[in-house]
């Protein structure tokens, strides 16, 4: 195994009784990268994480870490650490002793433990908190302690199991920034599990989307959003308006409306009939346009920084999102939609057979 692919899962199958949860899965994580498993509940992402951790054994297949076959080894033998959704802190121990627990278990001396724990607490902005207890700090601070406890061991692989799901929105934003910054600073190979798309996009080098125990698509957050390869992916990665349309080699044509195509949108697709996806943010409204662009507003919802608007266009409803400072809901007569080609993507006619190209 090449060390560039630091974690490798090869032909992994996992069954619980008669139920196959993971079927013939291959996965590679490059050294120093953060890969996120994303998908709906029950898709198998947590099972994959537990297989890498050694908390579950595969029914068949092999798992390699740093070139070593660890398929049959225990979690203690894999040199990994895991950050849990529930934090898993000891309430009867101080924060210093919580962070240093693993170091004590491997037999380090008190002076070295103190030095490394103090450094770890400083990294997560909890310097001077060592003598406090779990019930004396906030949920966000508890998650920072859990992160410090993992970092202090300097593991080969760091695993995250829905680590931010118990935090409110503002804390989730700041914690994901902390996780990403520390992971990059120490170049720790990491596998992250979440059902939250925005969280996955914010922390990841690569996002792997799973469904029913299979990988549907893998790539950078940008690639997954701009170039979904199946109807499932088109809808799972955000709101999408899907139309039957045509690419004539130069323009994308929807309901007679011609939209200049660029290479990033059409990729290497030949001219032909396609399903064309339009993201809500790619649509603008104006009082000028051609007859084929005319639309009628069905519903307007004020969302603070933007309006979510449903319009009827050629007897089909579509969703668009407009900045609240750029749209006046009082001026809704004789409206025409304009589509930015940057917000388009193509799906082949037989799209589901194309879902794993």
Phi, psi and omega in degrees: 000134177282140183292341179302319173270093192285324175240127182228126171249126187235119177052045184281129172233137176225122178240142170246103187067233179271356185265124176271115182267321176234129183237110173053056185264134173244136183210135177230134178238121181288151181300131177082003181261163174245117180249133180248133170267121185235139177170169180291165178303138178084007183279347178107001185294319179291326176298319177299316179300316181292330175293317178295322182290334186094007177281340173229150175255138179291148174293324174204162181105175183233150176235129180239138172232122181054042177081355183257133176287111183248016187308320186255004183272159182277170178298327181292336183267359188261354180055052177233161172229153184231134175255118189266159174299323185269005181072319177055044177269156179270114184293337183272357179251150174294167178297322178302315182287329174298312182293324184272001186302313181295323178294322178295322181294330180268005169089020177287154180285162184300318183295316180292321177300314181299316182298313183289325178292316179300319178296318182293318178295324177294322180300326183258023176061038176236030178299132180087001181264002190303328184272355178283168179245166187303319183284000179257004181231164183281170177299319178296321178291325176298320178293327176294323176296317179298322178293317179298320180298326178284315184295326186296337181274352179050058185286161173292321183225136178246127182247138180236121180251096181045055192290341187248006188292340180267004183256155176283173190302315182294319178292324178299319181297313182290325181289322180292328175294319178297314180300313182295318182296316181288322178298319179288322181298318183262001175056044183271125175295125190224144173237127191235136178242131177203159172255001185262114184298316182296323177295314179300316181296324186287330188253350198257147162278316180227138176246131177246118181264128182245152174208128176053042175078008180236154175277121179274321179193147177225145179168185175290157177307320180297314181298317182295321182286318185275334186226061176295148183250009177205165178296322176303312181295320181301320181274327182290327183276012178137172178297141179213133172265123185249128180233150166283132183205194186217145170244117184263012182100340178232315184241153166265134187237120177232121179052038180081354180271119181268127181240119181303130183265145174246167185297327182293326180284313187274344182051233181252020182293137174282168175299143180163188179273135182217164160270130184246123178266137180235116178287146184303325182285352181272358185253131175242157176243143176212174180265008179229146178165181178272165183302324182290349181261354185292139182218169182227132181284130177261322185204143177231129177237123179278123184244018180093271181281347181208165170256135167263122188237133173254123178241155174257124182227115183052048176066017177234135177278140173220152184260137172224158181235123182237139176303130185296338179278351184246007183225130178252108184295347178283337182260081187240011180271146173052056182265148179231139179265147177232130185250127176278123183298339179296335181264020181252156170212157182251141172235131178299158183304315179267069197293324185291331176287349182261004192291344180227059183287000000 
